[in-house]
Amino acid sequence: MIRVNSVEEVINPLLIQPGSVIYISGNAATPQVLMEQLGLDLSIKGVDTYGVLWLGERIRPLFTEKRCETLTHRIIFNSYITREAVNKGWAYYHPIHLSEIPRYVRSAI
């Protein structure tokens, strides 16, 4: 078993390099602490994120204008957290049916 002592051990620019693509679960399963760190660590750049209905106050740093300049967010279902970024063009909206997500993830990621 690998023991992780801090979120910075797994969310850092050595592990998440430019060109990385991350699918992030949403709804009640949004990984709050991990995504908060991704939002705060501005040294992580050139990463694409995909997600469905991201929820939780802790992930707000992920969708600031400044953060969206260096990460590309592809939002499958919009939420109150992602809405401003999508409406202002900082993030991309991808409306698809839930049943199509597995095929989309396999082909796009």
Secondary structure as GFF3:
##gff-version 3
##sequence-region A 1 109
A	DSSP	three_ten_helix	7	9	.	.	.	ID=ss1
A	DSSP	beta_strand	21	24	.	.	.	ID=ss2
A	DSSP	alpha_helix	32	40	.	.	.	ID=ss3
A	DSSP	beta_strand	47	52	.	.	.	ID=ss4
A	DSSP	three_ten_helix	57	63	.	.	.	ID=ss5
A	DSSP	alpha_helix	65	68	.	.	.	ID=ss6
A	DSSP	beta_strand	71	77	.	.	.	ID=ss7
A	DSSP	alpha_helix	83	87	.	.	.	ID=ss8
A	DSSP	beta_strand	92	93	.	.	.	ID=ss9
A	DSSP	three_ten_helix	98	100	.	.	.	ID=ss10
A	DSSP	alpha_helix	101	108	.	.	.	ID=ss11
###
